[in-house]
């Protein structure tokens, strides 16, 4: 099968590489020349636009940073909609506003093109290993057609519901992960202040009620988990700016539903502050480095 892949950045490149390894022929596009060159180095052919990708492929996969990027790639000038043939299937694996997924799906349906949303969890390490968790929203028959491609990218593929449902599940997941990263970072800064060894505290919490997936796999304190971003100078598995964006999407969704949320807006603001201090393109667990004690001469 010829797969079109649009968005070959931090997450997209290892995902594309796994498709190539599994025997798929891949044609790729990215607006950033270096990202597209990386896709070619991984075994893909380069295309000049999303429309050209769609013309040359039997199924289109997109992995993009935000809602606006998804709308532009699918519905904008030289977008997928201009090149895709009737009857084809598109899989958007970005994390975006669920209403945008539904809007794109409705626009494609006008020319009999099918669409599923399939955001992922696991960051760069699991994208590299091909063990992502994938949450899928769409018609059951379309999800089954997408499954062989998704199986090359992830170990857990879960059909959540109709189009947009995968995005809802992802936003709920990232709400918890983002808040947990801030909470774990705060806890370990307090322990540090009292002179408690971070490794000992990790051992305590791992056997207690505060244990979290974030602490086990993405520990914000460097040197405690070998594969964590913190042990790689916070090279992004998932950037601070993207986690702040996802928490914002979750907060906006809650506002539309009139559901009160208190902790997630606070965590989002902490991540935004970390971004304003130069950590936006670092892994979101770099919030730990932002939450350092203030000067002893400060009044509080």
N, C-alpha and C positions, 0 to 999 in steps of 0.2 A: 504494500500500500504506500502511496505517495502522501506524505504528511506535510502540510504547511505549518510552519512555526513562526509566530510573530512575537517578538519580545525576548531577546537572547541575552539578558543581563545577568545579574547575580544569581537568580534562581533559574531563569530560563535556559542558560547555557548548559548546566549539568543535566537538566531535564531533557534537552535536545540530544545531548550526548548519549543518554540512556536509550532513546529511541533509535539512534544510529546503531548502538551496540546490539539492540534486539532485532536488527535487520530491516527496519523501516528506512525508506528513502525520504530524506527531509530537504525541503526548500525553505529558506529562512529569510526573515527581514527584521531589521532593527534600525531605528532612526539614528542611533549612535554608531558611527563607522567601526570603532574598535570592538563593540559588542558583536556586530555582524561578522567582523573578521574572526572573532573567537568562535562563532558558530561554524564558519567555513573550516577552521582548523579542527573542529570536532567532527567534521565529515559531512556537513550540509552544503547544499548549493545556495548561492546568494540570489535574491530577487531584488528588484528596484522599488517595490511598493507593496503594500498589503493586497492591492487588487491583483498584482502579478502573482503573488503567493497563492491566492485563491484560484486563479486560473490554472496553475500548474499542479494543484493538489486535489486529492480525493476527500480529504478531511482537514480542517483548519483548527489549529490550537493557538490560543493567545495567552500570554503571561505578561501582564502589563501593570504599571504602578498604581493607577488610580482610575476612577470612574470616567473622568474626562478623556483619558488616553483610550479607554475601551470604546467610548462613543466615537471618537475621531477615527480609530483604526477600522471599526466596522462600518460606520455610516458617513464618514467624511469624504472629501475628495480623494480619489484613488484608493478608497477603502475596500474592505473585503466585499461589501455589498455590490460594488461595481464589477467584481471579477468572479464571484462565486456562481456556480451553476445550480439550477433548480434541483432539489432533492439532496443536496450535499448537507453534511453535518458540521457544525462549528462547536468547539469546546473552549469556553473561556475559563481559564484557571486563575485569573486575577482575583484579588479580594477587593470588592467594590460594593457600592450601594445596591441592595437587592432590587430597588425600583429601576435602576439603570439596566440590570440584567433583563428584566421583564420588558423594558422599552426596546432594547436592542433585539430581543427575541421577536417581539411583535413586528418590528420593522423588517426583519429578515423573512418572517413568515409571509409577508406580502408577495414575495417572489419564491415561495415554497422552499425556503432554506430553513433547516432545523437548527436549534441552538440549545445547549445545556451549559449551566454554570457548574464549575468543578474546582472551587478554591482548595488550597492545600495547606497542610500543617506539617511542620518538621524542620523547616529552615534548610540552609545549604547542606548540612551533613546528610540529611535524609534525601534531599534532592539528588545528591551525588550517589548515594547508595541505592537509589530507586525504591526507597521504603517510605515514601510520603503517605500521610493519611489524606484521603481525598473525599470531600463532601460534595455530592452531586445533586443538582436540582434539574429536573426535566422530565419529559415523557419517558415512561419505563422502557419502551422499545428503543428510544434514542440512547438511553443510558446503557442498554445492553450492546448496542452497536459501538458505543464509545469504549466499552470495557476492555477490549484487547489493547488499545492504545494506553488507557489509564493504568492497566496492569503492568506496563513497561515502566511506569513512573512511580507507582505506589504499592504498598503492601496491604493497605486497608482502604477499600473503596465502598463507600456507604451512600446508598440512594436515600436522600433525605425527604424529597417530595417534589413538588412542581418547580418550574423555573424560578430561580431566586431563593429557593429554600437552602441550597448549598451555601449561599452567601450568608444567610441568616445564621446557620450553624457555625460558620467560620467566624463571624463577628462575635458571637457568644463565646466561642473558644478563646479568641484573642482578647476579649474583655478580661477573662479570667487570667490569661497568661500575662497580660500587661500589668494588671493590678498586682499579681503575684510577684513579678520582677521588682516592682517598686517596694512591696512589703518585705521581700527577702533582703533587698539591699538596705533598707532601713534597719532591719533586725541585726544584720551583720555589722553595720556601722556602730550601732549601740554596743554590741558585744566587743567590738574593737576598742571602743572608748574605755571600757572597763577592763581591758587587758585579757579578755577571754580568747583563747586560740580558735581561729575560724574552723580549723579541721576538727577540733573536738566538738565545737558547737554543731557542725554539720552532722557528725555522728549522732549527737543527741537528738537533733530535730528529725533526722532520717528514721528514727525509731519512735517518733512522737507525733502528736496530732498536727503539728505545723509542716509536716513533710509535703513537698510539692514536686511536680514534674520539672518545674523550672529549676529548683535547687538541685535535683538529681542529674539533670542533663545539661543545664545551661547556667550553672552556678555563676553568679556575678563576681565572686571573689576569685582573682587569678590563682592558678596553680592547684586548684582542688579537683577539677574535672578536666582531664586531658583534652577532650574534644570540644570543650566549651569555648565560646568566643572570647571569654575573658582570659583564657590561657593562650589565645592567639592575638593578643593586643586588641581585643574587641573587633577583630575583622568581622564584618556583618554576615551573620546567618540571616538576620532580619533587622533591618535598619531602624534606629530610633524614630526617624521621621515617618516610616511606614507604620510602626506600632502606634504612634500618636495619631496618624490618619485613621487607623482602624478603630481606635477607641473613640475618635470623633464620630465615625459612622455609627458606632453602637449607641453613643449618646444621642445623636440625631434621631435614630430609629426609636429610642425610648421616648424622646420628646414627642414624636409624631403619634406614638401609642398612648401618650399621657401616663407612662410608667415612670415613677420617681426613681432616679439613680443618683447616688451620692458619691460612692467610692471611685467609680470609673472616671467621672469628670476631674476629680482631684488627681488621679494617676495620669490622665492625659496632660494636665497642666504641668506636672513634674517633668514629663517627657518633653514637652514643648520648651520648658526652661533648659533642660539638658541640651536640646537642639540649639537653642540660642547661645549656648556656651560652647558650640563647636562640635557637639556629639551627634549631630543629626544623621550623619552617614556611617557612624559606628553602630555596632550591634546594640539593640535596645537594653541589654543588660549593662551597658556602659553607664546607665543611670547611677550605678553604684559609685562610679568615680565622681559624679556630680554631687552626690550626697555626702560630701566630706565635711568634717566639723568646721565651724566658723572660727575665726581668730579668737584666742583666749581674751583679748582685750575688748571684744565686742560685748555690749551690755547684756545680751541674751544668747 
